Amino acid sequence: MRSVPIKAKLTKGEIGALVSATHHEPRSLLGYHEFARADEPALCMVRVLEPGAESVEVFWEDEAEMHGLKRVHEAGLFEGAIPYRRPLVPYRLRVRFPGGHEVLKHDTYFFSHELTDFDLYLFGEGRHYGLYHKFGAHLRVRDGVSGTHFAVWAPNAKRVSVVGSFNLWDGRKHAMQARGGSGVWELFVPGVGEGAEYKYELRTRHGGIVLKSDPFGFHMQLRPETASIVASLEGYEWNDADWLRRRAETDWRRAPINIYEVRLSSWQHSWDRQPPFFTWAEAAERLIPYVVDMGYTHIELMGVAEYPFDGSWGYQVVGYFAPTSRYGGPKDFMNFVDRCHQAGIGVLLDWVPAHFPKDAHGLAEFDGSALYEHEDPRLGEHSDWGTKIFNFGRHEVKNFLVANGLYWLERYHVDGLRVDAVASMLYLDYSRKAGEWLPNKYGGRENLEALAFLREFNTVAHGNHRGVLTIAEESTAFPGVSRPVHLGGVGFSFKWNMGWMNDTLHYFEKDPVYRRHEHNKITFSFMYAWSENFVLPISHDEVVHGKKSLLDKMPGDEWQKRANYRLFLSYMTAHPGKKLMFMGSEFGQWHEWREHEQLDWPLLQSAAHRGLQSLNRELAKFYRAHPQFHASDCDAGGFRWSDLHNADESVFAFLRQEHGLAPIVCVFNATPVPREDYWLGVPDAGRYEVIFDSDHPGFGGAGFASVAGYDAFAHVVHGFPHALRMRLPPLGAVFLRRAGG
């Protein structure tokens, strides 16, 4: 029986609204209706809108009789009485078109709505965290009939229809049902199955028609096409239970995290096809073994959510719930993540809740109004990027974003999200001149709504998925970014240390003769190294737009560039903080990253570049094997200066230490001048063995100080009671540990 108001006779206005597809609740008039009659079975009536049809008949598959409907409007509106039947089961329609074409199908408007009032209530409150289970396109079987249920939020639309090849992209045929004042529209369409392409056709309040991809769609066409694709996420059998258990049990602040940042479309190419991108299956065969061999702990993937413009690198997202079709379908991506986990590799995604592009098929002015974005450009426009800013203060928008982050964690088992452009979210005046921004309600520059969103997301993500990481790309001194929410922080697991990155690159880009004047660029980072839980990033942003590749940033001739490179990465490994390296930097690519090209893999035919790759492999394994280098990243007690003030020689040294283990002594010579008799203070007597030397011939070095170790003697140096007399290689780093410690 129907749960919506029904009418035995249509008014002229109602007929006009149906045939023009402007009725908010077409199911109140179309489909199956029963009208009670005294002492008689109910009158049963069916109304059908089939534009272009010559005739429509109703029948049940277990009965031979056909029940013809009468045309009541030339635009294809039919109605007629059919027999009362119990139990009531879905009937079918026989629709005939000119030329003899005939279609048999079920009636869309026979089926009741699926979303509950509680769903709509939670969504309106902004707390329907499983929203992706209900909105978008979901395969369903209703009363034995297979089809797809569609649901979308468009409160300012006058009409919403789902269109696709299944209805010749005709918005009159599957007008959706508005759910009261919630702004939500839904419809079950029988016969629409997996792989069907679709969009939403919306009539705006100004009378215009727009076609939009599904904001919650699970799959999309490969660009430049823009339709959403019905896809099932069910049925994949995961094999990563052991990984998920270990992840939940791990204290990641004390664990090694060494991230390999990848944009798959330019890692390697398959030249036998266009576009030449690897599929997820090919990446599983090639990328995963490479990452395992190199010793990284995690892969961070750029550009997984669907985006139309390759040149945006994936940071202008249209399909927030759709893994990009460049590399395969949703289950292909599931398999890739699963394979990573089985190989002991975590998977992080770049997530972009800060802004979205203006593409006509995307979120911008979705229902003809500023829906997902602010209407005022002082709040809703990023002029630097030409994008829209989410309206974080709107409950439904916040719900969309929180649910989206949780979706990747739940449905794809990803191990964390690196959140892009957090600084642009935290400050209302980000990259704006005076008069181009509006203060918050207290007159300040902080974006209170964005801050509340980030805190809510981090709270729910960590509460629902133990062991996941949320990492902020945040470049300001905003306090408490990686402090828990219950302690007044924003709640991220880690924050990128952009200050360290800028200062350290500035130092290493200087000719060594001038480094004595820049010594504070090395020492300053230790003033705040434990103010947050930091990741040290050498990301894609540092090797593009004329900034040069990491190797080419280094000064000097080729030998000195490589030596500086080895020194830099040794220092990065020893410095407190988790690590991130962008692809190609690990083997010393000479040219900048070019998003349309694969990495310069032929360089590995050169022994010099194989040496740099070996250096990174060894550093990664060293880092993982020695808790002194990772267990105290977030604890100042794990660090102690040894030689802090030697600016004149550009030499510096410190200890990395962990309770119960012998400290590792880290010494760095940032000039091409070898130090033949360098005195270094150490805490204990005994023999100190060299456990790493960046100048080793296996890394392309000269092997200047190829000694196994040094014996400490009693002498106060650098405030320590014992000392070593060492030979320091030029532009080199040496790590030592007391024997037997």
Secondary structure, 3 states (H helix, E strand, C coil): CCCCCCCCCCCHHHHHHHHCCCCCCHHHCCEEEEEEECCEEEEEEEEEECCCCCEEEEECCCCCCCEECEEEECCCEEEEEECCCCCCCCCEEEEECCCCCEEEEECHHHCCCCCCHHHHHHHHHCCCCCHHHCCEEEEEEECCEEEEEEEEECCCCCEEEEEEHHHCCCCCCCECEECCCCCEEEEEEECCCCCCEEEEEEECCCCCEEEECCCCCCCECCCCCCCEECCCCCCCCCCCHHHHHHHHHCCCCCCCCEEEEECHHHCCECCCCCCCECCHHHHHHHHHHHHHHHCCCEEEECCCEECCCHHHCCCCCCEEEEECCCCCCHHHHHHHHHHHHHCCCEEEEEECCCEECCCCCCCCCCCCCCCCECCCHHHHEECCCCEEEECCCCHHHHHHHHHHHHHHHHHCCCCEEEECCHHHHHECCCCCCCCCCCCCCCCCCECHHHHHHHHHHHHHHHHHCCCCEEEECCCCCCCCCCCCHHHCCCCCCEEECHHHHHHHHHHHHCCHHHHHHHCHHHHHHHHCCCCCCEEEEECHHHHCCCCCCHHHHCCCCHHHHHHHHHHHHHHHHHCCCEEEEECCHHHCCCCCCCCCCCCCHHHHHCHHHHHHHHHHHHHHHHHHHCHHHCCCCCCHHHEEEEECCCCCCCEEEEEECCCCCCCEEEEEECCCCCEEEEEEEECCCCEEEEEEECCCHHHCCCCCCCCCEEECEEEEECCEEEEEEEEECCCEEEEEEECCC
